[in-house]
């Protein structure tokens, strides 16, 4: 079924659902009521799902429609074969497993996010994967508190199982069983949520919504500020960390999660309080060492020139051998300046009123035009 601007066009696969609802008007009323109650489109069968996630309907042949339906089933039944897996290095020396979906599966997941998941509300305590929210917004609520407690969920995405996704996201309140199972299958890998799929961040926030609300309300009663950035939970205020840790640990255990105790961190006044790379002791700003490094780079570039600084600092990422050059080196000055500009821009996103960084930003732009 689709609307061509003047009238509603029913496809042959729409008719059983329309008849079951008692006619077109009842069907349209059911659509409106369902979306108002659940925030997701009314998808009574896989046929309507095929039209929804491929933005289909208008001008589509019956043969094309059945091909799309068959592809949905085919991919969902062999989804594990549609991923390539690689390791992404982490700053602490470890690695993170990333699952990259094939192009057909990625397309379907992007449409599922756009047309279904993005409409489902998440907790106000979620600070990651929320449209319009940046690092500064997530850190701002924790500025200037005596105690900062950071807790980490062990193997966060791996711990979100197929059954969790089905019951929390694609449940029977939102979708018929057949549709919900198909959607869940398209979004999971070997029984859990794959990190790297376009749908996984939004699904994780929806799954954690109940936890966020329960912990958030508990913290508000205790005068504690709480937020969660993916698997990283932050608590700030004047409180006893041990009591909060026990509360969080118990609730996580009831949901099938565990704390990564090696990443539990407590920072008090006088210590650097850092949230997702943002210092929150007195105001939001990048760490002092990070800003000091930028200041040093700007000084050497200004005094000796960009090319000389890159060579003297032996920044191999921006240097290549070049026999035709007078010193045998090709220096990618523009690439380096773009890198430096990115670091300055990050600091300004956190602290946009910083005049020193604003001046650096203008200076680097001028160097890039030379």
N, C-alpha and C positions, 0 to 999 in steps of 0.2 A: 504494500500500500504506500502511495506517495501522493503529495499535493503538487499539482503542476502550476499553481498560481491562480487557477480559476475553479478547479474541481478536484475532488478526491478520486484517485484512480486505484481500483482494487485489482490486485493480481490474483491468479487462480489459487496460489498457495495461502492467500489471506482468507479465503472464503470459509474454510472449516472453523477458524477462530471467530469470525464474524457471526456465523450461524450459531455457534455454541453460546455466544453472548446475547443472542436474541435480536440480532440485527445491527446495522451500522451505527445507529445512534447510541445504542447500549455499548457497543465496542469502543466508540470514541470516548464515551463517558468513563468506561473502565480504564482507558489509557490515561486520562487526566487524573482520575482518582489515584491510580497506581503511582504515577510520577510524583504527585503531591505528597503521598505517604512515604515513598521510599527514595526519592531523589534520582531514581534511575528510570530509563525508558521502559515501556511496557513491551515485553518480548515473550509472547506466549509460546512460541515454538522456535526451533532452530532456523526455520525459514525466515522469520522476522529478524532473527539475529544476523543472518547472512546479509539481509538488506541493510541493517543498521551499521554493522562494522565495516561494510564496504561502500557505504553511502549510496546504496543501490536503489533500484526501483524504476526510475525513469528510463524508458527506452530499452530496458533489459529484456533479452529473449528468454524464453523458458529454458532453453538449452544452457544458456550462460548461467542462469540462476542455479540450476541443478549441478552444474560444474562447481560453483562456489560452495554449495552445501556439501558436496562430496569432498572437496578440499578441506573444509573445516573438520570433518570427521577424520579424513586421512592424516592430517597434520596432528590433530589431537591424539590420535592413536599411536603415533610414532614420534611424539614430541622430543623424546630423549635423543633422537638421531639428528635433530635440528639445531644442536648446539656445538660450538667449538669452545674449548676450554684452554685458558692460559693463565699464567701467574703474573700478577702485578706487584712489583717491589713496594714495600712499605718503608716509611722513614726510619722505623726502629730496626731495620735489617731483615725483617720477616717478609712474607709475601701474602698477597690476597688472591684467592681463586675467583676469576671472573668468567662468567658464562655468556658467550656471545651468540645470540640466536641467528639462525639463517635469515636471509632477506624475506622470504614468505612469512615466516613466523614473526619476525620483527614487525612487519607491516600489520599483521593481525593484532599484535600486542599494542602497537601504537594506537590503533583504532579503538581497542578495548579501553585503553587509558583515556583517550580523548572523549569517547562517547559514553563511557560508563563510569570508570573509576574517578575521574576528575570531578564528577558531580556528587560523590558521596562525601559528606562532611567528616572531618577528623577533629581531634581534640584541640583546644586552644593551647595546650601545653606542647604540642608537636612543633618543633622548630626547624625540621629538615624536610625537604621535598614538599614544601608548601609554596604555591605560586605567590610571588610578590614579597616573600620574606628573604632577607639576606643575612649574612653573618652578623652584622651589627645589630639587627633587630633581635636575633636570638640571644646575643650577649648582653644587650642593654638592660634587661630586667634583673641582671645579677650584679650590677655595678655597686660598689661601695658597701658590701656586707662583711661582717666580721669573719664569717666562715664560708668557705666554698667546698662542697663535697662533690666529687665526680665518681660515678659508678658506670661500669661497662657490662653489657650483656654478652655472655660468651657465645660465639658462633651464632650471631643474631639471625641472619637470613636462613642459615641452615636449620635453625630451630623452629622456623615457621613452617609447619607441615601442611601437606595436602588437605587434611581434615580441618585444620585451622582456617585455611583459605576458603574452603567450601562453607564452613559454618559461620564465619565472621563476615565474609565478603559476598560470595555468590550463593547465599542461603535461600531457602524456600520462601522467605518473606519478599525477596526481590525477584526471584526467577523460578520457573518450574524446574523440577529436578534435572531433566534432561539438559536444559540450557545451562543450569548452574554447574553441572558436572563437566560439560564441554568447556565452559569458560575456565574452570579451575584447572583442567588438564592443559589448556593452552598457556597457562601462567605458571605452571610448576615444572620441575625437573626431578625425576626420580624420587618423587614424594616430598619435595620441599621447595622453598622459594629460591630461585637462582639469582645471585647477585650479578647484575649486568643486563637483565631483561628490563625493557621500558616500563613494564607493569609492576615490578617488584617494590620500588620505593613507595608508591601510593598504597599498595596492598599492605605493606608493613605498617604504615600509619593507621590504616583501618583496623587491622588486627590488634594493634596496641591501644586502640581508642579507649576501651574499658579500663585497662591498666592505667592509662594516663589520667583518666577522670578520677579513679579511686585514689591514686597517689596524689594527684593535684589537689583534691578536696581535703585529704588528710593534711597535706602541707599547709594549705591556707588556714586551717584551724590552728596549726602550730606556729603560724607566722613565718613560714618558710616559702621561698620562691622556688618553684620547680619548672624545669623544661626538659625536653628530651630531643636530642639531635641524633636520629637513627638509633644506634645502639648505645649512645652516650647520654647518660642521665646526669643532670646538674641540679644541685640544691644549694641555695645560699640564704644566709640569715644568721641569727644567733641561736644555735641549737646544739644538741648533743648528736654528733654523727653516728655513734653506735646505735642509737634508737632508730634512726632513719634507715640505716643499713639493714637492720633486722626486719623492719617493716617491708622494705622493698624485696629483700631476699625471699621472704615468705610468700608474698603475692606473686612474684615471678615463678617460684617453684610450683604454685598451684596452676600456672598456665603452661608449664613445660619448659621454662627458661631457667638458666643459672647465671649467677654473677661471675664475671672474670675477676677474681679477687686480686690478681696481679696488677690490674689497672685501677684499683681503688685509690683515690688521691684526695687528700685533705689539705687545703691551703688556708692559712689564717692571715689576719692582718700583719703586714710586715714581710710576708712572702708573696711572690708573684702569683696572682690568681689569673689563670689562663683558661679561656673557653674558645674552642675551635680556632686557635691562633690569635685570639683577641684578649688583651689584658683588660681586666675589669676592676682593678683595685680602686681607682678613683673615677676614671672615665674610660670609655672604649678607645683603645689604641693598639696598634701593632706592638709586639715586644720591643723593648729598648734595644736589644742586640740586633734585631732585624733592621730597625731604623738607623742604628749606628753604622751598619754595613752599607746601607744606601748612601748615607752621608759621606762615607769614606770613598765609595765609588765615584760619586759626583765630584769630590775634591780632586782625585787623581785624573779623571777625565778632563776636568777644567784646566788643571795645571800642565799636564803632559800631552793632552790630546787623547781622543777615544782610541785610536789605533795603537798608540804607544802603551796605553793602560792595559789593553787586552793582551798584548804581547808580554808586557812586564809581569802581569798577573798570571800568565800562562793559562788563559781560559780556553782550554782545548776545544770546547764546544763551538767556538767562534773562530777557529784557526785551521787552515789547511795548507799543505805544501803547494807551492806554485813556483816552478823554475823561472818563469818569466818575470816574477817580481824582483825588485832590487835586493830584497833580503830573503828571497826564497819562500815567502809566506803570503798567503792570501788571508786577509782578515775580514770577517763578515761584520762590519761595523753596524749596519742597519739592523741586522738580526739581534746583535747584542743590545742595541738601544731599545728595540722593541721589548726585549726581555727585561731590561732595567725599567722601562716605562710600565710594564705589567706589575712589577714589584711596588713601584710608587703608587700606581692606581689602586692596588690592594690596600695599602696603608690609608689612602684617601677615602676609600669606601668605608673603612672603619672610623676614621677621624677626618671628615671632610672640611673641618675648619682649620686644619693645620696649615699655616701660611708657608712654613719652610718647605713642606712637601709639595704644595701648590706651585711654589717657585721652581722646584726641581722638575715638576711635570712640564712647565712651560719651557724650561731650558733644554730638556731632552727633545721635545718637539722641534725646537729650533735647530738642534744638532742634526736631527734626522733630515732636515731640509737642505743642509749644507752640501 
